[in-house]
């Protein structure tokens, strides 16, 4: 099952695109734009294989209480490994543009290979000599593991809809979401 969360204000009974810019961190736009050259679309709707903090639902702030969690089966999307994506965010966000990010990644990957936490395999040593960025991305970032991105998402196809309280549940029912799929659950907050 894959999960996607969004604030109740941006939930519709039907197809949605990525949330508007004011609902996302603008600093991440450069990274999302860079990813778009590989997946073929920008901006992206992100889904996670778990209900974890990756979805934003358990972020520990007040805004997370206004978020609705949607669960989907059979999502086909472009895979992105969460831990490797997190490692790339800083160099991608500090780049001037997509071309600048592409030029800076070989140097960044060389630095990662010198990091004892990276634990490179024998194939990574081959990459060190060839500086083949695409090979590293295919092996470490674009792998089916814990996240996928899609250009849009049909929320009414969700098998599970989890909200925070009865008020949100009533709003979702009025939109047209199926009663049996809506669950009210006090989502554990961190922090």
N, C-alpha and C positions, 0 to 999 in steps of 0.2 A: 504494500500500500504506500502511496506517495501522499504527502501532505502539503497544503499551501494555506497560509493565513493572510488575511487582510483586514483592515479596519472595517467595521460595520458600515461606515459611510461610503465605502467603495465596493460594497457587495451588491450584485444584481442577480436576478434569476435569469441567467443566460451567460453569454460569452463575455469575458473580460480581457482586457489588455493589461500591461503593467500599470501599477498604480501611478497617479500623476506625480510629477517631480516633487511637489511639496510634501508628498507622503514618503519619499525616499531621500536618502542622504545624497545630496548633489555631488559630494566628493567621490562617490563611487561611480559616477557617470563615465569617467575616463576608462575605468576598468571594464564596465559593461560594454562600452563602445568597442574596446579592444577585443572582447570575447565575441562580439558580433561578426568580426571578420572570419571567425572559425565556424560559428553555428549558423550564420547566414541571416540573423535578424538582431535588431536592437530597437528598443530595450527588450528585456527578457522578463518572463514570469518564472519565478523560481519555485521548485518543489523539492521536498526533502523526503527521504525514506523513513524518517522517524518524526515523532512529535516534539523533538528536542528543541533547544534554544535556537537551532539553525532556522526554524520557521519564523522566529520572532514572537511566538505565542508565549514563551516562558522567559521573556527578557527581564522581568522583574520590575518594570516600570508601570505607571498607571495606564499608559496607552495600550499595554498588552491586554488589559481587561476589556478593551473595546474591540479586540480582534476576534475574528471567527476563524475556526480551523476547519478546512475542508479535506476530506480523505478520498483518494481516487485509486481505482485499480486499473491496471492496463495502460498507464500513461507511457507514451513514446515521446521521448525528448532527447535533447543533446546532453550527454553526461558531463558533469563537472565534479571532480573530487573536492570535497570541502576543505580538507587540511592543506592540500597543495594550493588551492585557490587563495586561502588565507595567507600563505607564504608569498603569493604573487601580488596581493593587493597593494602593498606599499610601493614597490617599484612601478606598478601600473598607474596608481593614483598620482605619483609624483612626476610622471612623464608629461610632456607638453601635449602630445597627441598620439595617435595609434602608431604612426611611423617611428616616433621617438621611443615608444615602448618596445617596438620590435627591434630597434637598434640596441637598446639597453639590456635586453633579456640574456644574450649570450654571456655578457660580463656577470650579470646577476647569477646565472646558473653555475658559472665557474666558481663564484664565491660560495654557493650552496654546496658544491662538491667538496670544498675544503672544510665544510662544517662537519664536525664529528656526529652531530645529530642527524645528518642527511642519510648516512649509511648507504652509500652508493653501491650498486651491484656491478658486476663485470661489464655489463653493457653500458653503464654510465661512464666508465673509463674510456670506452670507445667514443662516446659522445664528446668527452672532453677534447679529444683530438679533432673531431669533425665539426664541432659547434653546430650541430643540427638541432635547432630549436624545436622544429616540428616533431622530431623523434622523441624528444624529452616530454613535450606536451602530450603526445599520444600515449606515452608510457605512464605518465604520472598525473596529468590533469584531466584529460578527456577519457576517463575510465568510468564504467558503470559501477558506482559504489554507493554514494549517499545523496547525491543531488542530480536533478536534471533541470534544464531550462527549456521553455517552450515559448512561441511567439504570442499565444493567447490560450485561454482556458475556459471551458464551459462549466461554470459552477453548478448548473442544475444537474450535471452528470455525477456529482459527488455521491459516493456511497455512504459517507459519514459527514455530518455537519455538527461541530462542537462549538457551543457558545457558553458564555460565562453565567448568564442568569435567565430567569423566566421572561423578563422584558425583551431581551434580545431574541429569545425563542419566538415570542409573539410576532416580532417584526419580521423574522425569517419566514414564519408561516404565512403572513400577509403577502410576502413577496412571491410565494408559490412553492417554497421548499417543502418536500414531503415530510409529514409529521414523524413517521417512523424513523427517518434518517437523522432527525435533529436530536442531539443529546445536550443536556445541560450538565456541565461539570465544572466544579471549582478547580481551575487550573493552578497547579502549584507555582507560586512566584518565587523567584530567586532574589536574594539581596535584602 
